[in-house]
């Protein structure tokens, strides 16, 4: 086993501690991914980059290799419950897959070029560019999520008195009601009943989805993240999907895009499949527990926790990885 998993010897405490730590990080990322509804690339990528001394491309490759397993398990559940919007999902893939493949190829090749190997402030230029862009990108997301979570927290506590009064009123009404005929006696359509009929494809909508697909695939390959942070808001606000349908359709894109990109990195010799395999096993167990916790979470908690860990990663890179100017 040790001969096949040589990469674990690169861990600072040795082979077996490295094996258990990767499994534990996989468990933690699986927990967070299912709890937050995000890919774990913002933790996986810097972890493998920092503690296993992988290059930026190799860290991204290992991070992406975790996603097909978790996405496939989620896709099965969504498929059984008829939550996937296939037309919109495959339209997104028209541009996301080529963009992801091209980015993975260019990013992987750039690392091996003389320019990519050229030292810049003590580290290869390819590493410096990745660290700089990733830190700025993640920092912007962290600030956005923090502001959004604080706004949601404020609205949540402002709405508590109203919610309590409505619950009391409904309780009194239910006590007075003695007869009730059918699930909807007044013939009012239930929410979400005609969601699929609200949206119509047009040249503008198709162009927007194709453009988002480019960014979806590019960010996925460049940073080792799923891309759902772009697709889910688009599907909810523009395509009039329910949040569950948006996540399910995004999972379709994440699965096919990350699977194809993982194969690309494997062919380029950039993927340490041993790390991906052990991390995926941990993620399966963590995702199960995280999904149960997410059910009872307050509306603002998910974004608040997300921003905390994103800030944590940004601070780690600024202190430990980025060169001192």
N, C-alpha and C positions, 0 to 999 in steps of 0.2 A: 504493500500500500504506500509506504513512504517513497518508494522508487517512482511510483506513478504520480504522486502528489508532491513533487519536489518544491513547488512554489511555496508551500507552507513552512519550509525551513527559513524563508526570508523574513518571517515574523520575528519580532525582536525577542520574544520569549521562547522560541523554538517551535518544533513541528506540532505536537499535540495541543499546546495552548493556542497555537494559531488556528488549528482545526476547530476547536471549541469556540474561539472568539468569532470566527467567520460565521459559524452556525448561530451564535448568539446575536450577531449583528443582523443576520438574515431574519431571525425571529423578530427583532426590534423593528426592522424596516417593514416586514410584513404586517406587524401590528399597526405601525404608523400609516402605512399605505392604505390599509383597509379602514382605519379610523378617520384619516384625513381625506381619503379619496384621491390621493396623488401617487405618482410613481416615487420610488425610493432613490432615484438617481442623485438627489441633492445630498444624500448621506453616503450611499454606496461609492460614488465616484471619488469624493475627497478621502474616504476611508482607505480604499485600495491604493489610491495615489500616495497617501501619506505613510501608511503602516506596512505596506508590502512593496513600496518603492517602485510601483508600476509607473510607466509613462502615462501621460494624459490620455493618449489613444487607448492603451491597454485598460486603464481604469474605466473609461467610457464603455469599452467593449464588454467588460465583465458586468457592469451595471445594466446594460441593455439585455444581456443574456438572461437576467433574472425575470424579465417582464413577460416573455411568452408563456411561462408556466402559470404565473398568477393570473394573467389576462385570460388564458384559456379556461381556467377553473371558474372565473367569474362569467365568462361568455356562456358557458354551459347552463348556468343558472338563469341568466337573462334570456337565453334562447328558449328554455323550457317555459318561461313565463311570458314569452312573446313581447319582449321589451326592446328588441333591436330594430332600429329603423334602417333597413338594408340599403335603400336608394341613397340616402344622405351619407351613410357610412362608406359605401363604395365610391361615391362621388369624391369624398375627401381623399380616398386612397389613390385616385387617378394621379394626383400630384405629390402626395406625401411619400409614396413608395419611391418614385424616381428621385425626389429631393433627398430622401434619407440615404439612398444608395450612392448618389453622387457625392454627398457630404462625407459619408463614411470612406469612400474611396480616396477623395482628395485629402481628407484629414489624416487618413492612415499613411498615404504616400508622402505627404508634406513632412512628416516626422523623420523620414529616412533621407530627405534631400540635404545637400550641403547647406542650404539656407536654413532649413529647420534645425539642423545640428549646430549651427553657429551660436556660440555662447553670447548671451545678452544679460548683463548684470549677474553673471555667474551661473546661469542656467540656459539650456537650449532655447532658441527662439520659439520653437513650437510649444514648449512648456510655458514660456512666459506669456505668449498670446492667449493660450487657453486659460491660465490662471487669472489673467487680467480681465478677460471677457466674462468668464464664469463668475468671478467675484462681483463685478458690476451688475450682471444680470440677476444673480441671486439676491443681491442687496436691494435692488429695485423691487423685486417680488416680496421680499421681507417687509419693506416699508409699506407697500400697498396692502398686504395681508394684515399688518398691524393696524393701520388706519381703518380698514374695513371691519375688522373684528371689534374695535372700540366703538364704532358707529352702531354695529349690530348689538353690542352689549348695552349701549345706552337705550336703543329702541326696545330691547327686550324688557328692561326694567321699567321703562315708561308704559309698556303695554300690560304689565302684570295686573294693575287695578282693573283695567278694562276686561281682561280675561276672566278675572275672578267674578266680576259682576255679571258677565255673560253666562258663566257656568251656573251661578246661582239662579239666574232667570230661567235657564233651560231646565234646571232641576225642578223649579216650581211648576213650569209648563208641563213637564212630563208627569208630575204628580196629579195634575188636573186632567190630563188626557186619559180617557177610558176606552175610546175606540180609535183604531188606526187601520186604514185599508191600504194594502200594498206598500211597496218600498218607496213610491213616489206618487202619492195620490193626486197631486196637482199637475202632473205631467211635465214637471220642470226637468230639463236635461241635466244630468250630473256633470260635475267638473271633469274635464279631460275627455268627455265622451266623444267630442268632435275635434279633438286636437289634431288628428291626422288630416282633417279636411280644411283646417285653417291656413295651411301653408301651400303655396303653389310655386312650382319651379318657374323661374324667369331667367333671362340672360344675366340680369344683375345678381340674382341669388346664386346662380351657378358660378359666376366669376368670383364672388366673395368666397365661396366654399373652396374653389380651386386655389385661390390665393392663400387662404388659411392652411390648406393642405401643404403648401410649400414650406411655410413656417413650421408646421407640425412636424414634418419629416426632418427639416434642417436642425431644429432644436433637439429633436430626439437623438440624432446621430452625433451632434456636436457636444452635448452636455450629458448624455446618458439618461435623459428624463423621458417620460411618456408622451408629453405633448397634450395631455388632457386639460391642462390649465388654459389652453387656447380653444380646444374643440368644445368642451362642455358649455362655457358661456355662449358660444356661437349657437349651439344646438338649442339651448334653453330660450334665449332671448330673440333669436332670429328665426329659428325653425319651429318655435312654439312647442318644443318637446317638454315633457315632464322631466324633472331632475333625474329620475331613474332611467328613463329612455336615453337621456343625454349621456349619462355615464356608460350605459350599455353600448351605445353606438360608438362612443369614444374608445371603449375597450376593443371593439372590432378593429379600429385603426391602430391601436397600440399593439395588438397581437400581431397583425400582419406586417406592420412597419418594423417593429423590433425584431421579429423573426427573420425577415429578409436582411436587415442590417447586421444581425448577429452572424448570419452566414457569410456576409461580406467581410466582416472583421476576422472571422475564422479562416477564410481563404487568404487573407492578407497576413496571417500568422500573428495577429494581435490579441487573440482571445485566450485567456487562461481558463479553460472550461472547468478545471477542478474547483476553482474559487466560485464560479457560477453555480456549479452543482451543489456544493455544500450550502451556499447561501440560499439557494432556492428551497432546499429541504427545511431550513429554519423558517423561511418566509411563509411556507404553507401553514405551519402551526401558529405563527404569530398573526397571520391574517384572520384566522378563525376567531381568535380572542378579540382582536381589534374591532371586527365587525359587530360583535356583541356589545362592546363598549360604546360604539358610535350611536347605537340606537337610543341610548339614554342621555347623550351629550346635549348640553345647552347649545342654542343656535350659534353663539359666538365662539365657543370653545375650540372648535376645529381650526378656525382661521388663526386664533390666538396661539395655539400650540404650534401650528405650521410656521408662523412668523418667528417664534422663539427659536426653533431648530434651524431655520434659515439664517437668522442672525448669528447663531452659534457657529455655523459653518463658515460664514463670512469672516467672523472674528478670528477663527482658527487659521484660515488662509492668510489673512492680513498679518497675523503675528508670527506664524510658523513657516509659511511657504513663500509668500511674495518677498522678493529681495528688498533690502533696505536701500533707499535712494540717498 
